Amino acid sequence: MMDKVAREREHAPPPVNGWWGAARENLRHDVPASLVVFLVAVPLSLGIALASGAPIVAGLIAAVVGGVVAGALGGSALQVSGPAAGLTVIVADAINQFGWAVTCAITVVAGALQVLLGLSRIARAALAISPAVVHGMLAGIGVTIVLAQLHVVLGGGPQSSPIDNLKALPRQVVEHHEPAVLIGVLTIAVLLLWGRLPAVVRRLPGPLVAVAGATTLAAVTGLSVARVDVPSNLLEIRFVPVFPSGGWSAFGVAVLTFALVASVESLLSAVATDKMHSGPRANLDRELLGQGAANMVSGALGGLPVTGVIVRSSTNVQSGARTRSSAILHGLWILVFVVVFAGLLRNIPLAALAGLLVHVGAKLVNFSHVREIRRHGDLPVYLITLTGVLCLDLLSGVVIGIAVAAVSMLRRLLWSGIHAERDGDGWRVVVEGALAALSIPRLSLVLGGLPQGDTVTLELVVDYMDHAAFDALSAWQKAYESAGGIVIVDEVGHPWFERGQAGEPIVHKSKAHRLLPRWFAPWSDWQRSEAKVPAQSSMRRGMAEFQRRTAKLVQPTLSRMADSQRPQTLFITCSDARIVPNLITTSGPGDLFTVRNIGNLVPGADSADASIGAAVEFAVDVLGVREVVVCGHSSCGAMKAMLDGAPGDSPALRSWLRNGEDSLLRSRSHSPIGIDGEPPRSGADQLALHNVLAQLDCLRAYPSVRRAEALGEVELVGMYFDVGAARVYLYDKRTGSFSPTGSAALADAAKVLQPRHPSA
């Protein structure tokens, strides 16, 4: 929590003391952050150019353009763009197929396509791609980079494909022992150990230290190794992209691949960057515009494709950047460095960059992502995508991965659990989930295995049923009944099958009516009388429904309270069948200690009827409840009887209703009580409100209640439930009326009670 607060303070906007004051305050954070990102970006840009088979300078051009153009025009303020490892494979393939000049033209056209996508405002559609596909693609790229650059580290040259690189690797290990091996292994070792060093040391970027250290070693020892080749004057760019003379379909596929992969990587990086800071969120459509513009400029100048890079972006955020100025400045620092210190770049051994790329590629296989993907059940999608990228090519691997992810999603959406079980002397076939065409083979297998002539209950707990599934069920039902069997259809939820048989099928799930779950719906809502159903009382059918469906859900909760109860509330309410205390309070087992009687009456403490008093004392003194609620309701039969007299010969009822005489006197001597500002029209409802308050006064006559309330250990609450409106009201002492729950007045008046420690 403290880390989150610190980050929010770090990235919070500065106080506004004029435009220049705000800009100066931001630059105080952005300049140091841009220098750190610059130190990270230079070696990575060189290495990515090497891995792509492009001119080394192309990586630096892309880094400058990505920082300045994408940084200025993009929609993510703190994202840093440049050449990315995720594009190395497709760039290398394009260079092998078309050559470098045409590859730059592909980058320009792909950038234009990104601009069009941004203008179309469909950027968020890229987020619909399964994370398993994205991470599988990145892992495939990472493995490809590692297999290729290991050959460079070992003093050889990479083969044309990952499989060929893997096959040739054992011979490479055995036969090649050139000086480059020392440089490459040293670079990898430094990068592996850097994360374990003290934080003070790690302030310097590991890639910079590893490459600088390897370069220094090669220079001091005079090792004969291949080095970086860059032009003497990087400002003299004499380059024009070239379009191919033929093969336009392959050119178009390459453009589409560049645009889509770069867009997805940039957008996912922008979303990930947003999670690292509390500043403004990224505008993904604008981000695509910025990335497209950067790619058009980079390709035109002879640079690599540009994407948002999570490594540079996370470094930017962690270094305290506040605005997009940091990304722009990092690009300018790279430009100044390569112009002024181009000679230093020529001393960098290629083996050092290859070692850096081995480390970068290995990090693309992120095992924490793999574990999360496995927990979500998408590991097959990840592995298939990775394998496709390695064995075929990147585009084919991604397309196959998306197809597998789509099939997996369809299977989950249309999943249906179907099984048959014995049900007394007959059978019960339970169907759960979405019953669609894909489920028909399993459905037919289960239904076909039932013995002929039995009674079969078809229990449909489905949230969707398509036409094919309805036809299959209808045909089976007719065939089974024609053979002498009995089929009882029991639909739990929306009656998909019943509506289909009535000729009024529901086509879309959005048109299906939401029904009350059976565990609190009235029996009359779901126990429809059918000639086929054996005679059985509603209660017995309800008990069977509980045992079959609800018991397994509540059993873990009930097992924890099997030997004791600790309710928070004593709830005194009427015996009226329409009042369900747990429903109107959204409570469950163990929450309410409930007392019910005719009219929610509380006899005096010295009454001959001690049943209510015993419950009150047990709840307050033994259980230690924190509140006592008296809940009345509209259209109460007891209130009507108190006003008009008990119906028929009911001596016991008349005797009991004498406990409400104080309520009658109160209603006659006090002003009407309002509900949300208006008194009810019915005299019985008006009496019900006075009755709630009168019974609260009766409760205060009990010594245990009076003592607990005086100590602040228990609160007395008046509640009223309007049955027809399904609305709960609480009594507000300040206004002298009943107000809807959740109102501002009640929120202000609410008080927090401390936990009680009741005596045994």
Phi, psi and omega in degrees: 000317180296323178298320181295317179298319180297318179296319180297320177294321182298319185258009178290146179294144182287160175296142186274110173242054186089162184299314184292323179296318179293318180296319180294321178295320178294318181296332178300333178262325187287323183296309177299321180296320181295325179293321178294316180295322177301316180295329177284323190286324187300305180295324179294321180295320178295316181294321181292324176296319178298315181294332181279345184080015180267166172303141184303322182296337181298325178293322180289321177299315180296324179294318179294311182295318179299318180293314187279306187286305180296324179297322182280324187259343186290169184264357178249114188295326187252002177282141178247131184249159179171191176294140185235147179298333183294344181256359187299320184293313183288328176293317179299318178297319181294320180295318179296326184274320189246339189094166187290318184297318178290325177299322177295323176296321176300318179298318180297312182292322177298322176297319177297321177295322176297321178298317178296319178296321178295319178293333179282351178058044179242021185301321184292346177297332180295334181288350179283347179291134183301135175303330179296324178291315181298311182289328175295320176297313180296322178295320177298319177296317180299314179296320178299315179298314182300312182297323180286314186282339174299326177296320179293318178301322182276006174093006180250204179230148182288155177272186187276344183214160178301321180295316178295322177297320179293319180294323184276349186297316180302318180293324178297318180297319185284318193269330189255123176221059182272167179303333180300332181299316180300315181296313182295315181294321178298318179299314180296319182297316179299317181294324180289324183274341188299321182292347181262357181278165180302154183299326180298319180290322185286002175296331173280135180298133180303314179303321180295315181296318182296313182291318179296319179296316179295322179295317179298316179299315180296322181288317183292318183274349180069031180296140178270093181227155177293140183235171182294139179244111178233153178298154180290331179228104185287346180281343178271078182266107179244079187216136176227126177300149182240132176273149184289155177277347179197187180065043185291331178294317177295322176299316180296320178297319179297318178300313181298319180295312178304311185295314184291313182295316179297321181293312181298315181296319180294316183291319178294323177295321179296318178295318179295322179295322178302327182288347184266350183217169183251014180280196181300142179283156183288141169267103190292326177294318177294325179299319177296321177300314180296318179295320179297316179298319180296319180292324177296317180290315182298314179297321180294331181266359180089030180256168177288164173298152184247140171218167168292135185243119185293328180296312180290322181295315179296322176298321179299313181294313182295337179274000173096016179299147181241330184225178179290351178301328181298314180296319180295315181296323181298322177295322179292322178298319179298317180299313180298318183297311186289335177283316185278322187244036180301328180297326179295325182296329182290349179270351184285123177291140177298329179296328178293317177294324178295319176297320176299319181291326176300317179293316179297315180297319180296326180289341176291339173271086187270110186287336174293323175293321180298317180296319179293320178297320179295320179297329180272002176079017184252017181300320177302321179297316179300310184293321179294319178297313180301313181296320179297319178297320182286317188270334181248265173200173187297312183297316180296318179299317180293317180298316178297318179298317179296320179296316179295319178297321179294317178296318179297317178296318179298319179297320180290319181293325183257020179294143172216128175272122184231123176207158178246143179216156178291143180222086186067235178273354182243207182229151175234124176254117183258125178239120182235148177101211178261121182261102183230184185303324181295340182268352185299318178303314179294317179300315180296323179296316181291313181294324180291341180273359181280141177292146181287149172085003180269175172265122183242124172265119180264100184267110184255105176251067188245146176257001174194144175218121180270177186297319182297317180293320178299315179299317181297317180293316181298316180296318179295318181299315180296317181294320182291318180289327178292339178269009176100002179274168178240129179242120177251119180265119181241101182265121178261109185110208182295136183281072181299312183291318180297318179294324178295318179292332179279000180080016180232060184294149174266123184271319184249143180298329181295340181272351181284136180282139176280126183251155176294137173301150184297335185289351167220011173278146177300151178306322184295340181284332185232348178263074180286137181285125178226145182297332184282339185282128178300144181300127182198143182291155180300322182294319180295321177294323177295320178297318179295321178297318178299313184296324184281325189244313190272327186304316183291338179280321184266349183302317178301321179293314182293328180295330180288338181243027184296330186252356181199164177226146177223065181292152178266340190224134166268119187245110181255119183213179185281158178281359182309132185294342182277348182264118179241096187306315182294333179287311186282350176248003182047056181238173183224194180303135176089356183270318186247131168263105195257134174237124182235139174204174179293114175086011182042055183263150178237103178299158180300161183298334181259016182291152177292334178273101186268003186295317180291316179300320179297319179294319180296312181295321180295319182293317185279313186276323185263308183280336178069043179298153183263345177209151176239123184247133168249119185244115171262179182205166180285158177052046182277125180296327180294321180294320178297321180292325178293327179278319188252355183097148180292140182288142172062203181268090185229071183297321181295320180295316180297320179297318181293320184292347176297339177291351179258012182297325178297327179293318178298315179298320181295320181293333181274335185259349182246160177293157177301147179261136182267154170246111184056039175094347183235130176289146179293152181285326184284136176296324179294321179290322176298319177295324180299324178292314177296325181298320178301313183290323179295321180289330174296320176296321177298321179298323181292345177284344177282127183305318182295319179291314182300318181292315182294323179291322179296326180276357182075020182269344181216147178242136176264129187235131174262130183230148178221134181243120175274108188297310184296326181269353184052049185233134180257136178235147176241148181282131179250114184296328184292323182263345182070024180220173178265130183241152179299144178296142179090358180289160182298323181298317180289326179296321179291325185276347185295144178229147182268127179264139178282150177301143182260158176236082186292155175280153181287000000 
